[in-house]
């Protein structure tokens, strides 16, 4: 319960909803109280006025007959003052009493068409008001008013927070790597601050996308241009190596040069593979495959260089239509990493659930430092500082999986081991 309340406090929607709801509630209560107070006070004064009229009229009729009102006859107290019109002659009470700010006045006409101005002391209204409040603010009326206020507040809050939610989704999509995402035109056409923010985000997204594409294109071009010089260097080194052997000269340095050139060639090949996938130049031809058959073929390919390592395949099998070359690249990269940097058995598990295929590859190694988990699929980030790789295999795997509209993640297992989980949509 505490976590739910904390989450509500941290959610902009509920903060705005609560603020709007309380504001409308305060306005509605204030308006209702003012209206009720004015209405009931007027009603109370009319009621008391009629009471005074019924009380005074018999005595005025006697006054018209006898010409005077005696205090012992009148039956009403000194808070009532009577003036005869039009001369405003006081026939009962004192002038000071009629001018009191706490008095009210009305005109009374007798059957003989004589008019009198009656002034009376305004009685206390508190008890009558509290009684009226209890009548007008019954539980059912209060509940109904709260429901109406809540629905109206919900509507206003939804109107305010929906575009903000769309902006948050756009930023989240950008952070996941989809640089082609843009805020919907419906929001960017708004003439308020939210519309301005949406247009600014779109400009930022376009600029980031352009910068990253330029960087990728530069990487692709440089890698491609380096291949030819490296090939010539390798050929020249091989010829020089052969000549040194014939003359019985030391060849250690030539062997080192050849090894370095091979490493650079492999790295450039991986960079080109990464660039081709990002530029959609990779082979995306769809094929209908048997999942376990494809995985078993990749397992055998990887075991060729590690014949003594065991890789166990388990789980659901199915036929699916997919860009098989991309999937093979991913499985190959992950299995080679597991074989190269761990010992013990490797498991490949497949599971299907709710139109989703999950492939999990588990090794028995030491795992990855938690500080590197989130960046494990970033180019040139390696699981261990001592790793002999280039940190490109998993980056290529992630790009390939995104081309397949899936996701890939890594998780350390307890007590040891690392699990790479691939999720692919089956539709």
Secondary structure, DSSP 4 states (H G I P E B T S, - for coil): -HHHHHHHHT-HHHHHHHHHHHHHHHHHHHHHHHHHHHHHHHHHHHHHHHHHHHHHHHHHHHHHHHS---HHHH-S-TTEEEEETTTTEEEES-HHHHT-TTEEEEEEE-TTS-EEEEEEEPPP-HHHHHHHHHHHS-HHHHHHHHHHHHHHHHHHHHHHHHHHHHHHHHHHHHHTT-TT----HHHHT-SSHHHHHHHHHHHHHHHHHHHHHHHHHHHHHHHHHHHHHHHHHHHHHHHHHHHHHHTT---HHHHHHHHHHHHHHHHHHHHHHHHHHHTT-S---EEEEEHHHHHHHHHHHHHTT-TT--EEEEE---EEEEEHHHHHHHHHHHHHHHHHH--S-EEEEEEE-SSEEEEEEEE-S----HHHHTTTTSTT--SSTT--S-S-HHHHHHHHHHHTT-EEEEEE-SSS-EEEEEEEE--
